[in-house]
């Protein structure tokens, strides 16, 4: 089983590419979903409450992700310190979940899948890329990424603030073994995933 990490900027289509791989038989480990899930973990919530206060919690006792994001993606030094504090709480737990997903795939009684796709925005920053056999960069034009981000309800300022705390796109591209260009329609994107799947997963030459 090959472990393939997906790199790219915010709203570049990483999860879409991961889903296209899943349709071909890969298992997908989505770190963002794991991060959202751990915000419901009582131990994690207590650490977050101690670090950020009760005001970031909603009336139902759950973490209000919008309030938390406003604290850590402000773009100033204090926001960066808060983000680092949050990552100390979340990253070790997410890594544990990622490793559990890998172990589960490897030990599947029906046989391991051809590939496991790691879909994680902070794949390199958190050090999770070291687990991967290969890294694929999704190259998406900035205007398209901004459009997709606004569809999530983000403004341009929030989009840029979130991207500023990640590695530069040039660094991610340089680390990658392969580039998929997401500047056309879904059919074109799917064709590139199919080519990678055939050439690098099913019938690799090296």
MARLUM-116107 format. One record per residue (C-alpha): y, x, z; residue number from 1. Coordinates in pm, 1 decimal, decimal comma. Each point is the difference from the previous one (the first is absolute). Layout:
N
+----------+----------+----------+-----+
|       yy |       xx |       zz | pos |
+----------+----------+----------+-----+
|        Y |        X |        Z | NUM |
...
+----------+----------+----------+-----+
END
This chain:
206
+----------+----------+----------+-----+
|       yy |       xx |       zz | pos |
+----------+----------+----------+-----+
|      0,0 |      0,0 |      0,0 |   1 |
|    336,5 |    137,9 |   -102,3 |   2 |
|    302,7 |    -64,1 |    219,6 |   3 |
|    308,3 |    -56,2 |   -215,5 |   4 |
|    347,7 |    -18,8 |    148,6 |   5 |
|    272,7 |   -198,6 |   -173,9 |   6 |
|    349,5 |    152,9 |      5,9 |   7 |
|    330,8 |   -135,2 |   -124,9 |   8 |
|    337,9 |   -123,8 |    106,0 |   9 |
|     62,1 |   -321,1 |    187,7 |  10 |
|    -86,1 |   -309,5 |   -207,1 |  11 |
|   -151,3 |    214,1 |   -275,1 |  12 |
|   -310,0 |   -216,6 |    -36,6 |  13 |
|   -238,7 |    200,6 |    217,3 |  14 |
|   -171,4 |   -308,5 |    137,6 |  15 |
|    -28,4 |   -149,8 |   -348,5 |  16 |
|   -173,0 |    315,5 |   -121,9 |  17 |
|   -222,8 |     -0,8 |    307,5 |  18 |
|   -100,2 |   -358,8 |    -79,0 |  19 |
|    -85,7 |     96,5 |   -358,2 |  20 |
|   -226,5 |    272,2 |    137,2 |  21 |
|   -154,7 |   -251,9 |    241,2 |  22 |
|    -84,6 |   -226,2 |   -291,8 |  23 |
|   -202,4 |    288,3 |   -144,8 |  24 |
|   -205,0 |     51,2 |    314,7 |  25 |
|    213,5 |    217,3 |    226,1 |  26 |
|     61,1 |    -72,4 |    366,3 |  27 |
|    369,3 |     -8,8 |     96,0 |  28 |
|    137,9 |    124,6 |    330,9 |  29 |
|    351,7 |   -142,6 |     32,2 |  30 |
|    190,9 |    184,7 |    271,1 |  31 |
|    294,0 |   -241,9 |     -8,2 |  32 |
|   -229,5 |   -291,3 |     79,1 |  33 |
|   -158,4 |    204,4 |    276,4 |  34 |
|    346,7 |     74,4 |    136,6 |  35 |
|     90,9 |   -368,1 |      2,5 |  36 |
|   -326,5 |    -83,5 |    173,9 |  37 |
|     43,8 |    258,5 |    272,5 |  38 |
|    335,4 |   -156,2 |     90,8 |  39 |
|   -215,3 |   -277,7 |    145,7 |  40 |
|   -197,4 |    246,1 |    213,3 |  41 |
|     98,4 |    -48,4 |    363,6 |  42 |
|     -3,0 |    370,7 |     87,5 |  43 |
|    215,3 |     86,0 |   -302,0 |  44 |
|    235,8 |   -288,7 |     75,8 |  45 |
|     46,0 |    125,5 |    354,2 |  46 |
|     90,0 |    349,5 |   -121,8 |  47 |
|    242,0 |   -149,6 |   -251,6 |  48 |
|    155,8 |   -215,5 |    271,1 |  49 |
|     47,3 |    304,8 |    222,9 |  50 |
|    162,6 |    196,1 |   -283,1 |  51 |
|    210,3 |   -269,1 |   -167,3 |  52 |
|     49,2 |   -275,0 |    255,8 |  53 |
|    -93,0 |   -366,9 |     11,1 |  54 |
|    275,6 |   -101,9 |   -241,6 |  55 |
|   -208,0 |     98,0 |   -304,0 |  56 |
|   -264,2 |   -257,0 |     95,9 |  57 |
|      3,0 |   -357,4 |   -124,4 |  58 |
|    -34,7 |   -302,1 |    226,0 |  59 |
|   -375,1 |     -9,7 |    -61,1 |  60 |
|    -36,0 |    348,7 |    146,7 |  61 |
|    -69,1 |    171,3 |   -330,1 |  62 |
|    198,0 |    290,9 |   -142,6 |  63 |
|    277,7 |   -121,2 |   -229,6 |  64 |
|    -42,8 |    242,7 |   -288,0 |  65 |
|    349,0 |    -65,0 |   -137,8 |  66 |
|    160,4 |     84,8 |    333,4 |  67 |
|   -215,9 |    308,3 |     34,5 |  68 |
|     85,0 |    112,1 |   -354,2 |  69 |
|    370,5 |    -36,7 |     74,8 |  70 |
|    -44,7 |    243,0 |    289,5 |  71 |
|   -186,7 |    270,8 |   -187,8 |  72 |
|    142,7 |    -15,9 |   -354,6 |  73 |
|    370,4 |     18,7 |     79,4 |  74 |
|     42,9 |    331,8 |   -178,2 |  75 |
|    167,1 |    180,1 |    292,0 |  76 |
|   -136,1 |    261,8 |    240,0 |  77 |
|    -78,7 |   -255,0 |    269,5 |  78 |
|   -199,8 |   -208,4 |   -245,2 |  79 |
|   -194,8 |    308,7 |   -105,7 |  80 |
|    -85,0 |     73,5 |    363,8 |  81 |
|   -112,0 |   -358,1 |     49,9 |  82 |
|   -216,1 |     18,4 |   -312,1 |  83 |
|   -164,8 |    317,8 |    126,7 |  84 |
|    -71,3 |   -174,2 |    330,5 |  85 |
|   -153,0 |   -297,8 |   -179,5 |  86 |
|   -215,7 |    226,9 |   -215,0 |  87 |
|   -136,6 |    169,7 |    312,6 |  88 |
|   -128,7 |   -340,4 |    103,1 |  89 |
|   -125,7 |   -125,1 |   -334,0 |  90 |
|   -124,2 |    298,7 |   -200,3 |  91 |
|   -292,1 |    104,3 |    222,6 |  92 |
|   -121,4 |   -359,0 |     10,3 |  93 |
|     30,5 |    -43,3 |   -376,0 |  94 |
|   -187,4 |    326,3 |    -58,6 |  95 |
|   -281,6 |   -126,6 |    222,6 |  96 |
|    -14,7 |   -321,1 |   -204,6 |  97 |
|      0,6 |    194,4 |   -327,0 |  98 |
|   -285,4 |    221,0 |    117,3 |  99 |
|   -194,7 |   -306,8 |    111,3 | 100 |
|     47,1 |   -150,1 |   -346,8 | 101 |
|   -128,1 |    320,3 |   -159,9 | 102 |
|   -300,6 |     16,8 |    233,3 | 103 |
|    -80,5 |   -364,7 |    -68,1 | 104 |
|      7,9 |     57,5 |   -376,1 | 105 |
|   -214,2 |    312,4 |     22,2 | 106 |
|   -258,2 |   -178,2 |    215,3 | 107 |
|    -11,5 |   -323,5 |   -198,3 | 108 |
|   -366,6 |   -109,1 |      2,2 | 109 |
|     35,6 |    -95,6 |   -366,3 | 110 |
|    122,1 |    348,7 |    -86,5 | 111 |
|    339,1 |    166,2 |      8,3 | 112 |
|    253,3 |   -113,9 |   -262,0 | 113 |
|    101,9 |    239,9 |   -278,9 | 114 |
|    342,6 |     44,4 |    159,0 | 115 |
|    215,7 |    -90,8 |    296,1 | 116 |
|    369,2 |    -47,8 |    -73,1 | 117 |
|    249,7 |     92,5 |    269,9 | 118 |
|    313,0 |   -211,2 |    -41,7 | 119 |
|    249,3 |    140,5 |    250,0 | 120 |
|    375,4 |     41,3 |    -38,4 | 121 |
|      0,2 |    300,3 |    234,1 | 122 |
|   -317,5 |    159,0 |   -132,2 | 123 |
|    149,9 |    349,5 |    -17,5 | 124 |
|    247,2 |    -20,6 |    287,7 | 125 |
|   -267,2 |   -112,9 |    245,2 | 126 |
|   -247,2 |    264,7 |   -117,4 | 127 |
|   -251,9 |   -255,1 |   -125,8 | 128 |
|      3,2 |    149,5 |   -349,5 | 129 |
|   -216,1 |    281,4 |    138,9 | 130 |
|   -286,7 |   -249,2 |     14,7 | 131 |
|     28,6 |    -72,6 |   -373,2 | 132 |
|   -194,4 |    166,1 |   -277,7 | 133 |
|    262,5 |    -94,9 |   -258,4 | 134 |
|    358,1 |   -128,4 |     -3,4 | 135 |
|    138,9 |   -235,0 |   -265,5 | 136 |
|    376,3 |    -44,8 |    -42,4 | 137 |
|    139,4 |   -333,6 |   -119,7 | 138 |
|    309,3 |     76,5 |   -207,5 | 139 |
|    227,9 |   -305,5 |     -0,5 | 140 |
|    368,4 |     -2,8 |   -107,5 | 141 |
|    253,6 |    -44,9 |    280,2 | 142 |
|    148,5 |   -326,7 |   -137,0 | 143 |
|   -345,2 |   -157,7 |     -7,9 | 144 |
|    -80,7 |    115,7 |    352,7 | 145 |
|    331,5 |   -134,1 |    129,6 | 146 |
|    -69,2 |   -334,3 |   -168,5 | 147 |
|   -343,3 |    -21,4 |    160,7 | 148 |
|    147,7 |     93,4 |    338,9 | 149 |
|    262,5 |   -273,5 |    -20,1 | 150 |
|   -281,9 |   -244,1 |    -64,9 | 151 |
|   -130,0 |    101,8 |    343,0 | 152 |
|    333,2 |   -100,4 |    147,5 | 153 |
|    146,2 |    349,9 |     31,4 | 154 |
|    354,6 |     91,0 |    -97,2 | 155 |
|     77,1 |    320,9 |   -188,0 | 156 |
|    124,4 |    168,5 |    319,2 | 157 |
|   -324,5 |    -73,1 |    184,0 | 158 |
|   -203,8 |    112,7 |   -299,6 | 159 |
|    183,7 |    333,0 |    -15,8 | 160 |
|    -16,2 |     47,6 |    378,8 | 161 |
|   -376,0 |    -51,5 |      2,1 | 162 |
|    -51,9 |    234,2 |   -293,1 | 163 |
|    219,0 |    267,5 |    159,9 | 164 |
|   -252,0 |     53,5 |    281,6 | 165 |
|   -283,9 |     65,6 |   -244,8 | 166 |
|    -67,9 |    312,4 |   -202,1 | 167 |
|    198,4 |     37,8 |   -318,7 | 168 |
|   -169,3 |   -143,1 |   -306,5 | 169 |
|     -3,8 |    344,0 |   -162,8 | 170 |
|   -204,0 |    133,0 |    291,5 | 171 |
|   -251,5 |   -283,1 |    -22,8 | 172 |
|    -30,4 |     47,4 |   -374,3 | 173 |
|    -58,5 |    373,3 |     43,2 | 174 |
|   -282,4 |    -64,3 |    246,8 | 175 |
|   -176,4 |   -243,8 |   -231,8 | 176 |
|   -297,8 |     67,5 |   -223,4 | 177 |
|     78,3 |   -286,2 |   -236,5 | 178 |
|    294,7 |   -219,9 |    -97,9 | 179 |
|    -14,0 |   -369,6 |    -85,5 | 180 |
|    316,4 |   -132,5 |   -162,6 | 181 |
|    105,9 |   -344,5 |    114,3 | 182 |
|    274,8 |    -71,7 |   -250,1 | 183 |
|   -166,7 |   -270,8 |   -206,9 | 184 |
|   -196,0 |   -316,7 |     60,0 | 185 |
|   -313,2 |    -56,8 |    207,7 | 186 |
|   -225,0 |     42,8 |   -303,0 | 187 |
|    135,1 |    350,9 |    -59,7 | 188 |
|    -37,9 |     84,9 |    367,5 | 189 |
|   -356,3 |   -130,5 |      4,7 | 190 |
|    -89,2 |    210,8 |   -304,3 | 191 |
|    112,7 |    316,4 |    177,3 | 192 |
|   -200,8 |    -88,8 |    309,8 | 193 |
|   -303,9 |    -65,2 |   -219,5 | 194 |
|     37,4 |    339,6 |   -167,4 | 195 |
|     27,6 |    175,7 |    335,9 | 196 |
|   -297,2 |   -194,0 |    134,0 | 197 |
|   -217,6 |    102,3 |   -295,5 | 198 |
|    115,7 |    359,0 |    -31,6 | 199 |
|     43,7 |    100,0 |    363,6 | 200 |
|   -228,4 |   -228,4 |    200,9 | 201 |
|   -294,2 |   -120,5 |   -207,4 | 202 |
|    -36,4 |    287,3 |   -246,4 | 203 |
|    193,6 |    301,0 |    132,8 | 204 |
|    -18,4 |    314,1 |   -209,0 | 205 |
|     69,2 |    231,2 |    294,6 | 206 |
+----------+----------+----------+-----+
END
